[in-house]
Amino acid sequence: MKRDEKDSRIISLLKKNSRASNTEIAQSVGLSEGAVRQRIKSLLQKGTIKRFTIETSSEASNQAIVLVKAKRNTKKMMREITTLPGFRSGFEISGAYDACLILSAGSMEQLDNQIDQIRALSTVSDTRTFISLKEW
């Protein structure tokens, strides 16, 4: 099964709450519980989902907002970026850049590595990074 919009929404929901039940996810994405269970199983088997984890405040003390320009295909670029470690959320946007990403890491060095990984993708042509100083 190729990853589609429903898979992306499931992944997004699991990133926000890795303990969300299949029933809760099913209600949010408009599928049956069994369909969600099967999709999650498939995403695990393909390696799209590597693990289920928690994030504590000390682990995510460093955050960045990264604006990204796609070389050609924004959706392909976003599919690649969402699988990278530290990716918290992302938005396809209009304007000079194609996407806005929220990254988090335990250290500035880890955050720098995450940004380097994004810049190294063949689907990315440019980035602009903003380091978060304080969350409100």
Rosetta blueprint (number, residue, H / E / L):
1 M L
2 K L
3 R L
4 D L
5 E H
6 K H
7 D H
8 S H
9 R H
10 I H
11 I H
12 S H
13 L H
14 L H
15 K H
16 K H
17 N L
18 S L
19 R L
20 A L
21 S L
22 N H
23 T H
24 E H
25 I H
26 A H
27 Q H
28 S H
29 V H
30 G L
31 L L
32 S L
33 E H
34 G H
35 A H
36 V H
37 R H
38 Q H
39 R H
40 I H
41 K H
42 S H
43 L H
44 L H
45 Q H
46 K H
47 G L
48 T L
49 I L
50 K L
51 R L
52 F L
53 T L
54 I L
55 E L
56 T L
57 S L
58 S L
59 E L
60 A L
61 S L
62 N E
63 Q E
64 A E
65 I E
66 V E
67 L E
68 V E
69 K E
70 A E
71 K L
72 R L
73 N L
74 T H
75 K H
76 K H
77 M H
78 M H
79 R H
80 E H
81 I H
82 T L
83 T L
84 L L
85 P L
86 G L
87 F E
88 R E
89 S E
90 G E
91 F E
92 E E
93 I L
94 S L
95 G L
96 A L
97 Y L
98 D L
99 A E
100 C E
101 L E
102 I E
103 L E
104 S E
105 A E
106 G L
107 S L
108 M H
109 E H
110 Q H
111 L H
112 D H
113 N H
114 Q H
115 I H
116 D H
117 Q H
118 I H
119 R H
120 A H
121 L L
122 S L
123 T L
124 V E
125 S E
126 D E
127 T E
128 R E
129 T E
130 F E
131 I E
132 S L
133 L L
134 K L
135 E L
136 W L
